[in-house]
Structures are given as C-alpha cells and as structure tokens.
Amino acid sequence: MGGLLCQIILRYDNGEVLNLLSKQAIALKLYEEIIERVGVGIHAVDHVGKTIIYNKKMREMEAMNEEDVLHKNVRDVFQFQENQSSTLLQSLEHGEEVVNVKQTYFNNRGVEITTVNNTFPLKIDGEICAAVEIATDVTKMERLVRRNLKQTKTEFTFSHIIGKSSELLEVISLAKRATRTNSNVLIIGETGTGKELFAQSIHAESDRANAPFITQNCAALPDSLIEAILFGTTKGAFTGAIDSPGLFEQAGGGTLLLDELNSLNITLQSKLLRVLQERKVRRIGGTKEFPIDVRVIATINEDPIDAIANNRLRKDLYYRLAVVTLFIPPLRERITDIEILVEDFIKKYNQLFNLNVQGISNEVLQFFEFHNWPGNVRELEHVIEASLNLINHESMIEFHHLPYQYRKNETKKANVVPVFSQPNNTENTTLADQLALFEKQYIQQLLQKNHYHITNTAKELGISRQSLQYRMKRLNIKVN
C-alpha cells in the first residue's frame, strides 16, 4: 500500500493526492462497516495464525471480546475436541478450501460452540499470507438435537397419574387401550393438566417402550429451525446446512411427541401431514425420501374446533392425528382429585425439604375446591411447594401459608365459599351429590339462555365444547 501511495504522489498534485486518499479512506471505512455488520461470523488470521479480523457476529457467537482474540494465535485462545483441529488453521497450513464443515470447539472459558464453516486461504503471488473463515452458529440446534437424542426413555407410567375421579379414570382407561396399537394420538388439555404424562405412559406400556421417545415443543422455536429439526437437512440446502437426520428419523421405531401442535405454522402442518400420510420424510434441500416407523402423539392446549376455526390447526391434519383422542379434564372439573393430589405433593416436598407436614386445613381444602385453577395440576403443585417454603414448625398448611396472590384475591370476596341453595332431594347429603345437582341445574339454565347452542354455552361456562358435551352426558342432560 505504501509503494502505491508514493507513485500517486509523484504523478498528481496535492489536491489530487488528497482526493484519492479520501476515497481510499471511505472505501476502507465501508469495508470495515460491512464486515462488522454482516450477519455471519468472520474470522481471519495472518500467515502465522494470529487473528487480524474478528467481527461482531463472531464475537457474539463465541461470547468473547475483541481483545480476547485479536492479535493472538488461535491455538492459544481456543480448545478443540480430541482428534480435531481448527478449520481455519487447516486451510492456512494446507492451502485448501474447507466447505460446509461442522466444528465443535471451546472458547477461553470452556463454553462449547458449534459452527458450520466455510474457510479459504488468501494467496498473493502464490504465497499463503492469510486465511479467512465464514461461520454460521448452529450451537442451539446442536444442543437441541443432543437433548432430544438423550430423551429415549420415559420417566412416567400410568401409575404416576394421580386421581380417583370418574372423569380422570375414564381417560386413563381409554389411554391404556391405545397402548395396544400404533395409531396416532391427539391429547387435548389445558396447560398443566398432564398431557405429557399421558403421552409418556402410552409409550411406556406399548410395544415401542424400548425404542426412542422424543419430545419437541412446537412453540419453542422459530419456523425455520423447527422445520430443520423435524425433517432434517441436506448439505448445502442453505448457508450452514449439513447432512443431518430430523426427529422423525431419530425416533425410528419409537414415539415422537409434538407438544403444542397448534403453535406450528400452517405451512409446516401441511408438510407434517404429508409425512404422516406417506410414512416417508424428505430432508430440507434433498430429493431422497427416507421411510419412517414412528408413532406420533400430538398435544394441543385448546379446543380443536376453535383452533381449526381460527386457522391454527389444519382440519385434515386434525383428522389424521385424532385417530385416538384423549380429552384431559381440567382440575376444576375433577375436584374430587384435589385432596389426593395435595397428599402426593406434600409427601414429595416433605422429602425434598426435610419437613413433616401432615396435610392442609379445612379452610385451605375449601378454598382449593372452589378455586378456578387456570394452571391446573401444575399450579396446585406450585402452590403446595410455595406454602411449604413458608412453613416453620407447623404440621398443617393453613390459609396464611398460601402464596400472597391467592390470599390477596380471596380477601376481596365477601365469602370464600359460594352459598348453594338447599337441593330438593334430601337424600343427596354428600358434597359431591350437592355439587353434581347444582352443576346440572346451572348448565341447564345456561343452555336455555343460549337457546341450546353448545358452543356459546361452553364459552359462557369457560370450558371447551367437548368438556360441556362430556358433562351433559355424565349428568344426563338432553337437548330436545
């Protein structure tokens, strides 16, 4: 660069020299800004392996500062897995391009990083003077794949499902029958009702029990990433893509649980439908189709009729998955299970916290039976755990032990327990009988108010359409 400037000075007058220098400065500044702002990692080393370019994206990917890397030898900063070396140094030493190679290594704090690299040497007059690497971060995808591969065994069986209500026992019975076949299963239930518990139980008692059980939450990842994870990728399909099997291939012979299916993009749902119909999967960017032997269990946290109506679930995919349909009732619809669940949670946290709590007071039980439980069984467990954190030496959970938000809400009400009118049938003396009678009368009143429109009545009740139909059947409510 210095020799070129000397020639310019000899040829042009001062004004022309300054003008050219100004243009060069602008060009240099432009190159620096492009390298710094581009959305891929760029790392360049000189002829001895010392870093000369280390852009912002690369710093973010490797969680390191510029001063940690710049002007230092790559070997002194990073550590590589056994039998592996830096693709950047390989290209520098051998003078060859490295294309679409996945590399796992560790930064100066021992944090694992996985990238897909395109690396090439820079030559001047036939001599290698530097090497440049363009890297795409796939650390998150790599961790997800590893986590899913590790999850090949279930933790729960039907014996872990706690409850004695007829509503729950009926669902358990249907789920047990589903273990005899390989049909797809759709599990419907609100957040916290135990949908994955049922899915794991079905897998654990089926003939696929010794094969992988892999779970993927469809709401946890962006569309581009979830598509690659589900169906796999082919090398070169997009920047950083490598040959990688998707979850359908990884779960071969076993079960794939697709949690919160209604959060999956409609376009991806159509691709999922094709895989289920043809029992073959094609990786992104590929032409070859791989046969699959996978049982799919899907969960949704809303009424499928509403999901279809609001374009969150394809109707044809619903029918393909809902060969076996399990509707898990929310906790507020099976209050007879509350007491036994409380006993189980107290036992669990007594062991964890080294306590000896015996139970809950009648006031707390009464509150639990009339609470709406939007978080269902999971919420109840959290309440018990939080209450045990507030206990000193008491043997019972009292109302003042409950988390603040529950106590605060209740103080705004005139009565904790609603007042029921005395039923006409004096033989119905138990709480369960009285509640069933009140429930029947209340549903009948709202049905009449809504001109026996099931969907509108269910909406006013705050329950799903299927739940209302189930209750009507149980309570022998007929619509003329």
C-alpha positions as CSV (number, residue, x, y, z in Angstrom):
1,M,0.0,0.0,0.0
2,G,2.9,2.4,0.8
3,G,4.5,1.9,-2.6
4,L,1.3,2.7,-4.4
5,L,0.9,5.9,-2.4
6,C,4.4,7.0,-3.4
7,Q,3.6,6.6,-7.1
8,I,0.4,8.6,-6.7
9,I,2.3,11.4,-5.0
10,L,4.8,11.6,-7.8
11,R,2.1,11.7,-10.5
12,Y,-0.5,14.1,-9.1
13,D,-0.6,17.4,-7.4
14,N,-1.5,17.8,-3.8
15,G,-5.3,18.2,-4.4
16,E,-5.5,15.0,-6.5
17,V,-3.5,13.1,-3.9
18,L,-5.7,14.3,-1.1
19,N,-8.8,13.4,-3.1
20,L,-7.6,9.9,-3.8
21,L,-6.6,9.3,-0.2
22,S,-10.0,10.5,0.9
23,K,-11.7,7.9,-1.4
24,Q,-9.4,5.2,-0.1
25,A,-10.3,6.1,3.5
26,I,-14.0,6.0,2.7
27,A,-13.6,2.6,0.9
28,L,-11.7,1.2,3.9
29,K,-14.3,2.5,6.3
30,L,-17.0,0.9,4.2
31,Y,-15.3,-2.5,4.2
32,E,-14.9,-2.3,8.0
33,E,-18.6,-1.5,8.4
34,I,-19.7,-4.3,6.1
35,I,-17.5,-6.9,7.9
36,E,-18.7,-5.6,11.3
37,R,-22.4,-5.6,10.5
38,V,-22.8,-8.7,8.3
39,G,-24.9,-11.5,9.8
40,V,-22.3,-14.3,9.7
41,G,-19.2,-14.7,11.7
42,I,-15.9,-13.7,10.0
43,H,-12.5,-14.6,11.5
44,A,-9.3,-14.1,9.6
45,V,-5.7,-14.9,10.6
46,D,-2.3,-13.9,9.2
47,H,0.4,-16.3,7.9
48,V,1.4,-17.4,11.4
49,G,-2.1,-17.9,12.8
50,K,-2.7,-14.6,14.6
51,T,-6.1,-13.1,14.4
52,I,-6.4,-9.9,12.2
53,I,-10.1,-9.8,11.7
54,Y,-12.8,-10.8,14.3
55,N,-16.2,-9.3,13.6
56,K,-19.1,-8.5,15.8
57,K,-21.2,-11.6,14.8
58,M,-18.2,-13.9,15.6
59,R,-17.8,-12.2,19.0
60,E,-21.4,-12.8,19.8
61,M,-21.3,-16.5,18.6
62,E,-18.2,-17.2,20.7
63,A,-19.2,-15.0,23.6
64,M,-15.8,-13.3,23.7
65,N,-14.5,-9.7,23.5
66,E,-12.3,-8.4,20.7
67,E,-9.3,-8.1,23.0
68,D,-9.6,-11.8,23.9
69,V,-8.8,-12.9,20.3
70,L,-7.4,-10.1,18.2
71,H,-3.6,-10.3,17.5
72,K,-3.4,-13.6,19.4
73,N,-2.7,-17.1,18.0
74,V,-5.8,-19.2,17.5
75,R,-4.1,-22.1,19.3
76,D,-3.6,-20.1,22.4
77,V,-7.2,-18.9,22.6
78,F,-9.5,-21.9,21.6
79,Q,-9.6,-25.5,22.5
80,F,-10.7,-28.2,20.1
81,Q,-12.3,-31.7,20.6
82,E,-10.0,-34.7,20.5
83,N,-8.8,-35.6,17.0
84,Q,-9.9,-32.2,15.7
85,S,-8.1,-29.0,14.9
86,S,-9.1,-25.6,13.8
87,T,-10.5,-25.5,10.2
88,L,-9.0,-22.0,10.0
89,L,-5.5,-23.3,10.7
90,Q,-6.1,-26.3,8.4
91,S,-6.8,-24.0,5.5
92,L,-3.8,-21.8,6.3
93,E,-1.4,-24.8,6.6
94,H,-2.6,-26.8,3.6
95,G,-3.8,-24.1,1.3
96,E,-7.1,-25.8,0.7
97,E,-10.7,-24.6,1.0
98,V,-12.9,-26.1,3.7
99,V,-16.6,-26.1,2.7
100,N,-19.6,-26.7,5.0
101,V,-17.7,-28.4,7.7
102,K,-19.3,-28.6,11.2
103,Q,-16.8,-27.9,14.0
104,T,-17.3,-28.1,17.8
105,Y,-14.8,-26.3,20.0
106,F,-14.5,-24.3,23.3
107,N,-13.9,-20.6,24.0
108,N,-11.4,-19.3,26.6
109,R,-14.0,-20.0,29.4
110,G,-14.6,-23.6,28.3
111,V,-18.1,-22.8,26.8
112,E,-18.9,-25.2,23.9
113,I,-19.6,-23.7,20.5
114,T,-20.7,-25.4,17.3
115,T,-20.4,-23.8,13.9
116,V,-20.6,-24.7,10.3
117,N,-17.6,-23.2,8.5
118,N,-16.5,-22.1,5.0
119,T,-12.8,-21.4,5.1
120,F,-10.4,-20.4,2.4
121,P,-6.7,-19.4,2.2
122,L,-5.7,-16.0,0.8
123,K,-2.7,-16.0,-1.6
124,I,-0.6,-13.2,-3.0
125,D,2.0,-14.1,-5.7
126,G,1.4,-17.8,-5.0
127,E,2.2,-17.4,-1.3
128,I,-0.3,-18.0,1.5
129,C,-0.5,-14.9,3.6
130,A,-3.8,-15.3,5.5
131,A,-6.9,-17.4,5.9
132,V,-10.5,-16.3,6.3
133,E,-13.4,-18.2,7.9
134,I,-17.1,-17.5,7.4
135,A,-19.0,-19.3,10.2
136,T,-22.7,-19.9,10.9
137,D,-23.7,-20.6,14.5
138,V,-25.5,-23.9,15.0
139,T,-24.9,-24.3,18.7
140,K,-28.5,-24.0,19.7
141,M,-29.6,-26.6,17.1
142,E,-26.8,-29.0,18.2
143,R,-27.9,-28.8,21.8
144,L,-31.5,-29.4,20.9
145,V,-30.6,-32.5,18.8
146,R,-28.5,-33.8,21.7
147,R,-31.2,-33.2,24.2
148,N,-33.8,-35.0,22.1
149,L,-31.5,-37.9,21.4
150,K,-30.9,-38.3,25.1
151,Q,-34.6,-38.4,25.8
152,T,-35.1,-42.0,24.7
153,K,-36.7,-43.3,27.8
154,T,-39.8,-42.2,29.7
155,E,-40.0,-41.2,33.3
156,F,-43.7,-41.8,33.8
157,T,-46.2,-44.6,33.5
158,F,-49.9,-44.7,34.3
159,S,-49.1,-45.5,37.9
160,H,-47.8,-41.9,38.2
161,I,-51.2,-40.4,37.2
162,I,-52.9,-39.4,40.5
163,G,-56.6,-39.2,40.8
164,K,-59.8,-41.1,41.5
165,S,-62.5,-39.1,39.8
166,S,-64.6,-40.8,37.2
167,E,-63.6,-38.2,34.6
168,L,-59.9,-39.0,35.0
169,L,-60.3,-42.7,35.3
170,E,-62.3,-42.8,32.0
171,V,-59.4,-41.0,30.2
172,I,-56.8,-43.4,31.7
173,S,-58.9,-46.4,30.6
174,L,-59.0,-45.0,27.0
175,A,-55.3,-44.3,27.0
176,K,-54.5,-47.8,28.2
177,R,-56.5,-49.2,25.3
178,A,-54.4,-47.0,22.9
179,T,-51.2,-48.8,24.0
180,R,-52.3,-51.9,22.1
181,T,-52.0,-50.2,18.7
182,N,-49.6,-47.9,16.8
183,S,-52.3,-45.4,15.8
184,N,-51.7,-41.6,16.1
185,V,-53.0,-40.0,19.3
186,L,-54.2,-36.4,19.9
187,I,-54.2,-35.3,23.5
188,I,-56.3,-32.2,24.3
189,G,-56.0,-30.4,27.6
190,E,-55.3,-27.0,29.2
191,T,-51.8,-26.1,30.3
192,G,-50.8,-28.1,33.4
193,T,-53.3,-30.9,33.0
194,G,-50.6,-33.6,32.4
195,K,-50.7,-34.1,28.7
196,E,-47.0,-35.3,28.5
197,L,-47.6,-37.6,31.5
198,F,-50.3,-39.4,29.4
199,A,-48.0,-39.4,26.3
200,Q,-45.1,-41.0,28.2
201,S,-47.4,-43.5,29.8
202,I,-48.8,-44.7,26.4
203,H,-45.3,-45.1,25.1
204,A,-44.0,-46.9,28.2
205,E,-46.7,-49.5,28.1
206,S,-46.7,-50.0,24.3
207,D,-44.6,-52.4,22.3
208,R,-42.4,-49.4,21.4
209,A,-41.3,-49.0,25.0
210,N,-37.7,-49.9,24.3
211,A,-37.4,-47.6,21.3
212,P,-36.8,-43.8,21.5
213,F,-39.3,-41.4,23.0
214,I,-38.5,-37.9,21.6
215,T,-40.4,-34.7,22.6
216,Q,-40.4,-31.5,20.6
217,N,-42.3,-28.4,21.7
218,C,-43.6,-26.7,18.6
219,A,-43.9,-23.3,20.2
220,A,-40.3,-23.2,21.5
221,L,-38.5,-22.5,18.2
222,P,-38.8,-20.3,15.1
223,D,-40.3,-21.9,12.0
224,S,-37.0,-22.2,10.1
225,L,-35.4,-24.1,13.0
226,I,-38.3,-26.3,13.9
227,E,-38.6,-27.4,10.2
228,A,-34.9,-28.4,10.1
229,I,-35.2,-30.3,13.4
230,L,-38.3,-32.2,12.5
231,F,-37.4,-33.2,8.9
232,G,-33.6,-33.0,8.8
233,T,-31.3,-31.1,6.4
234,T,-29.2,-31.8,3.4
235,K,-25.7,-30.4,3.0
236,G,-25.8,-27.2,1.0
237,A,-29.6,-26.7,1.3
238,F,-28.9,-23.3,2.9
239,T,-25.9,-21.5,4.4
240,G,-24.5,-23.7,7.1
241,A,-26.7,-26.7,6.3
242,I,-25.2,-30.1,6.8
243,D,-26.4,-33.7,6.3
244,S,-28.5,-34.2,9.5
245,P,-31.4,-36.5,10.2
246,G,-34.5,-35.0,11.7
247,L,-36.6,-36.2,14.6
248,F,-38.7,-38.4,12.5
249,E,-35.7,-40.4,11.6
250,Q,-34.1,-40.2,15.0
251,A,-37.3,-41.6,16.6
252,G,-37.3,-44.6,14.3
253,G,-39.3,-47.5,15.9
254,G,-40.4,-45.3,18.8
255,T,-42.7,-42.4,19.6
256,L,-42.4,-38.7,18.6
257,L,-44.4,-36.3,20.9
258,L,-45.2,-33.0,19.2
259,D,-46.2,-30.7,22.0
260,E,-48.4,-27.6,21.4
261,L,-49.0,-28.6,17.8
262,N,-51.4,-25.7,17.3
263,S,-48.4,-23.4,17.6
264,L,-46.9,-24.9,14.5
265,N,-47.0,-22.8,11.3
266,I,-49.9,-23.8,9.0
267,T,-47.4,-24.4,6.1
268,L,-45.3,-26.7,8.2
269,Q,-48.5,-28.5,9.3
270,S,-49.1,-29.4,5.6
271,K,-45.6,-30.9,5.4
272,L,-46.3,-32.8,8.6
273,L,-49.5,-34.1,7.1
274,R,-47.6,-35.4,4.0
275,V,-45.1,-37.3,6.2
276,L,-47.9,-38.9,8.2
277,Q,-49.8,-39.9,5.1
278,E,-46.9,-41.3,3.1
279,R,-44.8,-42.6,6.1
280,K,-41.8,-41.1,4.4
281,V,-39.7,-38.0,5.2
282,R,-37.6,-35.8,2.8
283,R,-34.9,-33.7,4.3
284,I,-34.8,-30.0,3.6
285,G,-33.0,-29.5,0.3
286,G,-32.9,-33.2,-0.5
287,T,-34.5,-35.4,-3.1
288,K,-34.2,-38.8,-1.3
289,E,-37.1,-40.0,0.8
290,F,-36.5,-42.0,4.0
291,P,-39.1,-44.4,5.2
292,I,-40.2,-43.9,8.8
293,D,-41.6,-46.1,11.5
294,V,-42.8,-43.6,14.1
295,R,-45.9,-43.3,16.3
296,V,-46.9,-39.6,16.6
297,I,-48.6,-38.3,19.7
298,A,-49.6,-34.6,19.5
299,T,-50.9,-32.3,22.1
300,I,-52.9,-29.1,21.9
301,N,-54.0,-26.8,24.7
302,E,-57.3,-25.6,23.2
303,D,-60.5,-26.9,21.7
304,P,-59.5,-28.3,18.3
305,I,-62.8,-26.8,16.8
306,D,-61.6,-23.4,17.9
307,A,-58.1,-24.0,16.6
308,I,-59.4,-25.0,13.2
309,A,-61.8,-22.1,13.0
310,N,-59.0,-19.6,13.9
311,N,-56.6,-21.2,11.3
312,R,-54.3,-22.5,14.0
313,L,-54.9,-26.2,13.0
314,R,-55.5,-27.8,9.7
315,K,-58.7,-29.8,9.6
316,D,-57.1,-32.6,7.5
317,L,-54.2,-32.8,10.0
318,Y,-56.6,-32.9,12.9
319,Y,-58.4,-35.9,11.4
320,R,-55.1,-37.7,10.6
321,L,-53.9,-37.3,14.2
322,A,-57.1,-37.7,16.1
323,V,-57.4,-41.5,15.5
324,V,-57.3,-41.7,19.2
325,T,-58.4,-38.6,21.0
326,L,-57.9,-38.0,24.7
327,F,-59.5,-35.1,26.4
328,I,-57.9,-34.5,29.8
329,P,-60.4,-32.6,32.0
330,P,-59.1,-29.5,33.8
331,L,-58.6,-29.7,37.6
332,R,-61.7,-27.6,38.3
333,E,-63.8,-30.3,36.7
334,R,-62.5,-33.1,38.9
335,I,-62.3,-31.5,42.3
336,T,-62.5,-34.9,44.0
337,D,-58.9,-35.4,42.9
338,I,-57.6,-32.3,44.7
339,E,-57.3,-33.9,48.1
340,I,-55.3,-36.9,46.9
341,L,-53.1,-34.7,44.7
342,V,-52.4,-32.5,47.7
343,E,-51.3,-35.5,49.7
344,D,-49.0,-36.7,47.0
345,F,-47.4,-33.2,46.6
346,I,-46.9,-32.8,50.4
347,K,-45.2,-36.2,50.5
348,K,-42.9,-35.2,47.6
349,Y,-41.9,-31.9,49.1
350,N,-41.6,-33.2,52.6
351,Q,-38.8,-35.4,51.4
352,L,-37.2,-32.6,49.4
353,F,-37.4,-30.0,52.2
354,N,-36.9,-32.4,55.1
355,L,-40.3,-31.4,56.6
356,N,-43.1,-33.4,58.3
357,V,-46.2,-31.6,57.2
358,Q,-49.3,-33.8,57.7
359,G,-51.8,-32.1,55.5
360,I,-53.9,-29.0,54.9
361,S,-56.6,-27.3,57.0
362,N,-60.3,-27.5,56.2
363,E,-60.2,-23.8,55.2
364,V,-57.4,-24.4,52.6
365,L,-59.2,-27.5,51.3
366,Q,-62.4,-25.5,50.9
367,F,-60.5,-22.8,49.1
368,F,-58.8,-25.3,46.8
369,E,-62.2,-26.9,45.9
370,F,-63.7,-23.6,44.7
371,H,-60.6,-22.1,43.1
372,N,-60.7,-22.0,39.3
373,W,-57.2,-23.4,38.8
374,P,-56.2,-21.9,35.4
375,G,-52.8,-23.7,35.7
376,N,-54.4,-26.9,36.7
377,V,-52.4,-29.7,38.4
378,R,-49.1,-27.9,37.8
379,E,-50.5,-24.8,39.5
380,L,-51.6,-26.9,42.5
381,E,-48.2,-28.4,42.9
382,H,-46.6,-24.9,42.8
383,V,-49.0,-23.7,45.5
384,I,-48.1,-26.6,47.7
385,E,-44.3,-26.1,47.1
386,A,-44.6,-22.4,47.8
387,S,-46.7,-23.0,51.0
388,L,-44.1,-25.4,52.4
389,N,-41.5,-22.8,51.9
390,L,-43.4,-20.5,54.3
391,I,-43.9,-23.1,57.0
392,N,-41.8,-23.0,60.1
393,H,-42.7,-25.8,62.5
394,E,-46.4,-26.2,61.8
395,S,-47.7,-29.6,60.9
396,M,-50.6,-28.3,58.7
397,I,-50.8,-25.9,55.8
398,E,-53.0,-23.0,56.9
399,F,-54.6,-20.3,54.8
400,H,-51.9,-17.8,55.8
401,H,-49.2,-20.1,54.4
402,L,-50.6,-19.8,50.8
403,P,-48.8,-17.6,48.4
404,Y,-49.6,-13.9,48.7
405,Q,-51.5,-13.6,45.4
406,Y,-54.0,-16.2,46.5
407,R,-54.6,-14.7,49.9
408,K,-54.9,-11.2,48.3
409,N,-57.6,-12.3,45.9
410,E,-59.6,-14.0,48.5
411,T,-59.7,-11.1,50.8
412,K,-61.6,-9.1,48.1
413,K,-64.5,-11.6,48.3
414,A,-67.3,-11.5,50.8
415,N,-67.2,-15.2,51.2
416,V,-64.6,-17.8,50.3
417,V,-67.2,-20.4,49.7
418,P,-70.3,-19.7,47.4
419,V,-73.7,-20.3,49.0
420,F,-75.8,-23.1,47.4
421,S,-79.5,-23.4,47.7
422,Q,-80.7,-26.5,49.5
423,P,-81.4,-29.2,47.0
424,N,-85.0,-30.6,46.8
425,N,-83.8,-34.2,47.1
426,T,-83.0,-34.5,50.8
427,E,-81.3,-37.9,50.1
428,N,-78.4,-36.0,48.4
429,T,-76.4,-35.3,51.5
430,T,-72.8,-35.6,50.4
431,L,-70.9,-32.7,49.0
432,A,-70.3,-34.5,45.7
433,D,-74.1,-35.1,45.3
434,Q,-74.9,-31.5,46.0
435,L,-72.3,-30.2,43.6
436,A,-73.5,-32.5,40.9
437,L,-77.1,-31.3,41.3
438,F,-76.1,-27.7,41.3
439,E,-73.9,-28.3,38.2
440,K,-76.7,-29.9,36.3
441,Q,-79.1,-27.1,37.2
442,Y,-76.6,-24.4,36.2
443,I,-75.8,-26.0,32.9
444,Q,-79.5,-26.4,32.1
445,Q,-80.1,-22.7,32.8
446,L,-77.3,-21.6,30.6
447,L,-78.3,-23.9,27.8
448,Q,-81.8,-22.5,27.9
449,K,-80.3,-18.9,28.0
450,N,-78.2,-19.6,24.9
451,H,-81.1,-21.4,23.1
452,Y,-79.3,-24.7,23.5
453,H,-76.3,-23.5,21.4
454,I,-73.4,-25.8,22.6
455,T,-70.5,-23.6,21.6
456,N,-71.9,-20.4,23.1
457,T,-72.9,-22.2,26.3
458,A,-69.5,-23.7,26.7
459,K,-67.9,-20.3,26.1
460,E,-70.0,-18.7,28.8
461,L,-69.2,-21.5,31.2
462,G,-65.5,-21.1,30.5
463,I,-65.0,-24.6,29.3
464,S,-64.4,-26.4,26.0
465,R,-67.2,-27.7,23.7
466,Q,-66.0,-31.3,24.3
467,S,-66.0,-30.7,28.1
468,L,-69.6,-29.4,28.0
469,Q,-70.7,-32.4,25.9
470,Y,-69.0,-34.8,28.3
471,R,-70.7,-33.1,31.3
472,M,-74.1,-33.2,29.6
473,K,-73.6,-36.9,29.0
474,R,-72.5,-37.6,32.6
475,L,-75.3,-35.5,34.1
476,N,-77.9,-36.9,31.7
477,I,-78.8,-33.5,30.3
478,K,-80.6,-33.9,27.0
479,V,-81.2,-31.2,24.3
480,N,-84.5,-31.6,22.5
